[in-house]
């Protein structure tokens, strides 16, 4: 077999078909017909001399030969992506656009993302990034649908997606109590868990992590006692959350580093809160190889090391 007989486009088709295990779905993702995909796979099988897929009533799965070939095909496409990236860098050409998103947490949307984008721009002016802020549920859907490459969020209930996504912990942040300036606790510089008893909390509507925080607060032992946490109102984003606090509708749990939107609001560290809020970088497992995305995620790690650790 000669390497010239391998069609790189067909190699890419093979990777997509292997990932989706369905020719019709793979063809739809590739914007080609199912018959075109089938012919491409058949051509690869003729070239390699072995069957790559087993077809079973519309669904396909890799043979043992196909599993081995997938590893080499994936690495080949990734190597070519890397070469194109380096050539474009040499020629000062913009790379593929990287699509990212984040949830509405102040610590991510207001603090981290603007600084991260500026950091990446300084590191590589040719790295093109498209950022769109979305509700967490839509963000994860778009990630799984491959409309997004990388997203940033706190814990939104990973257990439901653990076979589909990969998460990387970037940092953990301490949580604080946000109260209106007129609140009695605003006279303090910090508070204890016991002082949160009977306070009414506001939370963002799709923040699964808040539920876990509330559970931990309820179970936190102070002098062998537990204290209930009362919640009222669920809002879409942190800007509305802070506006509600400012108008004395309730209090909220926020990052200790929250700055934006805090006029009329006092941020109080909770000295004995036993938990921190994790912030993750999230990608879809076994996504198609993209050296541009690899470079971006490396910049993210460098940025976090320099700014947060």
C-alpha positions, 0 to 999 in steps of 0.5 A: 500500500502506498501512502498516496492512496490514502485520501485525507478527507476520507480519513477525516470521514472515518474519524467522524463515523467512528465517533458517532457510530452511525453513518446517517448522523456522521454524514449529517455532521459532515454535510455529505450524503450517506452514500458518499460516506459509505463509499469513502469508508469502503475505499479505506477498507480496500486500501487497508485490506481489512474491515474497519466497521461492523454494520448492524441495522443502521448503527456501526461499530469499529472492528478490532482493526478499526479500533487500531486504525482510529488511533493512527488516523486521529494522530495523523489528522492532529499532526497535520492540524499542527503543521498547518497551525505552525505554517499559518503562524509563520505566514501571519495568517489567522488560525481556525476560530475557537468558540468558547462560552462561560456561565454567568458567575462573576468570577468567570464572566466578569473577572476571568474571561476578559483577562483571559481573552486579553492574555491570549491576544497578547500571546498570539494575535492570530489566535481567533476566539469567538466568545458567547455567554450562554445559560449553563444548560444551553452552553453544555448542549452546544458543547455536546453538539460541537458548536462550542470547543471549550466552556468554563463553568462551576459544577452544574451536575457533571454526573449526568455528562461524565461519559461525554465531557472531560473537565479540568479543575482550574482553581477553587474560590472562597465564597462570601456573603453579599448583603445590602449596605443597609443590612445589620451585617454590613457593619461587619468585616466578616461573618460566621455560618451561625450568623447566616441563620434565618437569612433569605438567600437568592440564587441563580436559576440554573446553578446546580452547584448552589444546591450543593452549597446549600446542602453543605451549609445545612449539614455544617456543624457548629457546636454540634448544631445544624442551621437551615438555609432559606431560599427565595427567588431564582434569577438568571444571572449574577447581575440580577442577583446583585440587583436583588441584594442591593434592593434588600430582597435577600442575600446571596453567596458570591465569590470573595473576589466579586467586584462588579455590580457591588455598589450598594452591596457589602461582600463579607467573607464567611470565616468558617465556611468549609467548602470552596466553589470549583471552576472548570475548563470543559471540553467534549470527550474525543472531540475532533482534533484541533491544534488551535484548541490545544494551543488555546487550552495551553494558554488557559493553563498558563494564564491560570498559573500566572494569575490564580496560583 
